[in-house]
Amino acid sequence: MGLTTRFLVNTAQRALKDGLLAAALSGTSMAARSKADSGSAVAGVNAPAHWVHGEESIRREDVSAKHTLVGAAVHTASAMLWAGLYEALQARRERRTVAGALVDAAGVAALAAVVDLKLVPERLTPGFQHRMSRESLWMVYGSFALGLALGGLQRREEAPTVRDLRE
């Protein structure tokens, strides 16, 4: 396996791990804030399933495979996608630092919020914004950023950077 291929595979593996951690933290925050705001912890988790099942998913307040599992899967896949951007930003740094991890994670989370809540058509929004307050959305995207940063800081000395491609 060539250096470039190893670099890309390593970056993709890190993005998957970062995305899983970010999805877990933001999903936990989403459930807690959904419970506080709408009375149902799974209402926010169900909502992303509206990509597949329409508006019914946004209104659902009970656990179901159709809405809860699909909603969690959509949320996790989205987190992994954004984690790919995060890892690409981290790989561009000469050195991975705590400050760099936090800045990149906050930037990706902010971009995700703008794209999710302002730029995409309603059908492609996360849906959970209909079940939570504005303050709760800040907490969800903040916990998403924290998950990215924590994931990115794990084994940071072993993580690839563009410098590795030049050597």
N, C-alpha and C positions, 0 to 999 in steps of 0.2 A: 504494500500500500504506500503510495507516494505521500510526500509531506503535505501537499495541499489537500489530498483526500483525508488524511489523518486529522488535519486541522478542522475540516468541515464536519467530520464525524464527531470529533470531540466537542465542537461547538454545539452541534445538534443534540448530543447526549446531555450536555449541560443545560440547554434550553428546555428539554423535556423535564429534567429534574427541577429546575427553577420554576417552570410552569406548574408542576404538580404542587410544589410548596406554596406558590402564590395563590393557586386555586384553592388550596386547603385553608389558608389563612383568610382570604377574602370570602370564601364560601361560609366559613364559620362566622365571620363578621356579618355577612349577608343574612344568615339565619337568625342571629341574635337581634339585629336591627329590624328585620322583618317582623319578628315576634313582638318587639317593642312598638313598632309603628302600625302594624296591621292585625296583630293578635295571633298570627300564624307564622311559626318559624319556617315552614316550607313554602309559604307563599312566594317569597323572593327566589327560592331555589327552583320552584316550578316555572317561574316566569320566562326564563330563556327558552323553554320548550315551545314558546309561541313561534319560533322559527319553523318548527315542524308541524305543530298542532293548532296554530292560530290563537286567537284572543282567549279562548277557553283556558289556556295555560296560565294567563295572567290573573285570571279570577280564581283559580283553584287554590284551596287552603288545606287540602288533605294530601297525604302521602300516596303516590301512585307510580307505578312503573312508567306509565305513559307520560306523565308530566315531571315527576321528581327525578327519575333516572335520566330522562332525556335532557331536562334542564341542567342537571349537574354535569352531564357529558358535554353539553354545549358550552357551559361556563368553563370547564376544564380545557376543552380544545381551544377556546379563545385565549385562555391564560397561557397556554403553550405557544400559541402564535405570537403573542406579545413578548413572551420570554425569549423567543428567537431574535426579536429586535433588540431586546436588552443584552443578550449575549453577543450580538454583533457589535453593539456599542462598546461593551466591555473588552472585546477582542481588539478593538482599534486602539486601546490605551497601551502605552509602552509598559506601564506597571499597573497592576490591579491594586487599588487602595480602598479603604473603607469610605473615604469621601467620594471617590469616583463611583463606587457601587451605589451609594445613596443618591448621588446626583443623577446617575443614569436611570435608576429605578424610579425616582420621582418624575423624571422627564417622560419615561415610557408610560407610567400610570396616568400622568396628566394628558398625554396624547391619547391614550386609550379612552379616557373619560370624554374628551372632546369628540373623538371619532364616534364612540358608542352613543353619546347623548345628544350630539349636535349635528354631525355630518352625514350619518347613514340614514337611509329611509327608515321610517317607523318599524317596518317589518324586520329590520336587521338590528334594531336596538336590543339591549339585554332584556328589556321588559321589566326587570326588577325595580326600575325607577318609578314605576306606577304603584309599587307596594311600599315604598320607603320615602322618608323625608329627605330633603336636600342634605341635612347634616349627616344622616345615615349613609347617603351616597358618598360623602367625603370619607367616612370611616371605612366603607368597603374598598374604595380605590386607594386609600391610605394603607390599609392592611395588604392590599395587592402589591403596592410598592415595597412594603416591608418584606413580604415573601420573596419578591425578586431579589432584593438586596441581600437577605439572609442566604438565599440559595446561591447567589453569585459570590458570596464571601467564603463559602465552603471550599476548601482545598484551592484557594485562589492562587497559590504558588504553582500549582500544577496546571492551571488553566492556560489555554493557548492565547497568544497575542499576535498581532501582525508582525512583531519582531521575530517570532518563530519562523515565519515564512521567508524572512530575509536572510536567515542564518543558513 
